């Protein structure tokens, strides 16, 4: 390629050093490996806690650990419906979303170190890095989102509870959209094989889907929550 020839011809000190040490053939191979090596990049992170105080403890720890690499922290109150201890649970929670210049694996481990939950949800989009617990299958874990207009919280919570009860989703979070009357957003955590069930039974809702990666304990819980025959939760 042109850029590799340019490096070899001396436009890069890296290329000149490699050429002097190894000769042309080995220098080209080395430069090619540098060009294709994975580059660590920053990621966003989503997690939930029982209240804003707990959320701030997590964020403070991340800022103490990574400094200015933690950016754009946003917290919002949600209602969470999820399967736990043989029934659908409903809790008020705070969802924290943040951007960063830190690879997700590092963010995940730092968050797990201080998170108060037994099985916390620590997730990000699966567009890069390592898919934790994906068993070699890209897109196994999914987050779906959909807006419901001109409705009430009772209607939305009923849909959310049903999605968890019939094992279409392990967790559904309900967010009241600010500045919009009677409009809510559903955030669904599920697996690929359940997506078809959701689309079929709730075809009136327009879902957007995002492949997920996350902490191993949460992903294992999610699989069992939508296939309870595999074991107790």
Secondary structure as UniProt FT lines:
FT   HELIX           2..6
FT   HELIX           7..11
FT   HELIX           13..22
FT   HELIX           24..36
FT   STRAND          45..49
FT   HELIX           52..66
FT   HELIX           67..69
FT   STRAND          70..84
FT   TURN            85..86
FT   STRAND          87..100
FT   HELIX           104..112
FT   TURN            113..114
FT   TURN            118..119
FT   STRAND          122..125
FT   TURN            132..133
FT   TURN            135..136
FT   TURN            138..139
FT   STRAND          141..148
FT   HELIX           153..165
FT   TURN            166..167
FT   STRAND          171..176
FT   TURN            178..179
FT   TURN            181..182
FT   STRAND          184..191
FT   HELIX           192..201
FT   TURN            202..204
FT   STRAND          208..214
FT   HELIX           216..225
FT   HELIX           228..230
//
